[in-house]
Amino acid sequence: TYEKIEVPAEGKDEMAQMGHEFNDMMGQLESNFKKQEQFVSNASHELKTPLTVIESYARLLSRRGFDDLSVAKEAVGAILGESIRMKDMIEQMLHLARNQEHVAFKFEETDINSLVEKTLQPMRHAHARDFILEGNGSVVVVTDAEKLRQLLFILLDNARKYSEREIKTTISKNETSISIAVTDYGNGIPKEALPHIFDRFYRVHEDRNRKTGGTGLGLAIAKELADGLGAELNIESSVGVGTTFRIIMPKKQILTDF
Ligand code: ADP
């Protein structure tokens, strides 16, 4: 905490103005620092969980794994799974840290249809699932293609993880904007969870207990990418029906039209 500067009640003069600015700046710094502290504390906690599992299975392995092949198999499987989870988590944390340094986004004319198709195609190969694309004609937007692709991938991968049916991607536009919507027909997200959905490490209760191997960092990264792209990221979800995430880009970034 810092000592607030006393500012004269009638903040008309220059000194008062500077005082206000100083207080605002310090308040901002303090809040950033608290966020960083919170992040480090959450990160340590989240990394400790898989590490504890790894440690206990390694102990089991050394105690009984050499005599009992089934124990060895189980332990090695668990150690491998948790190691992969930790690696993913660290990669995602580094990604967030790098994004905070405001690594320059490279904006260029990007054909949205072909970008979406290029993102969908590898997913069709990797997963036995219908990834449908709706919206025709071509639309070119000034954006960072690679970052937009990363953002879209996070949404598609979540849709795949948290649903079992087809996944629909829709490109559309209105007077002021163009949007890319990713819709799934999965479990949906409870209303009370929606305000937290973009928080780092947040996972809906049942998903924390499921073995989907998530980290709770994907949507936090998605939100930062959207911010960097000057796009909005909206969500509509209803339990038992499904979820739609929508990336909305302002029309001023559109060059050509449908
Ligand atoms: P992760 O998927 O690694 O847990 P995310 O930050 O990507 O982390 O998502 C946070 C949580 O939001 C998930 O754990 C899940 O509970 C919920 N979620 C995200 N996308 C969907 C979706 N399409 N359908 C249902 N729940 C979702």
Boltz pocket constraint, residues with backbone or C-beta under 6 A from the ligand:
constraints:
  - pocket:
      binder: B
      contacts: [[A, 154], [A, 155], [A, 158], [A, 159], [A, 162], [A, 163], [A, 184], [A, 186], [A, 187], [A, 188], [A, 189], [A, 197], [A, 199], [A, 202], [A, 203], [A, 204], [A, 205], [A, 207], [A, 208], [A, 213], [A, 214], [A, 215], [A, 216], [A, 217], [A, 218], [A, 219], [A, 220], [A, 243]]
      max_distance: 6.0
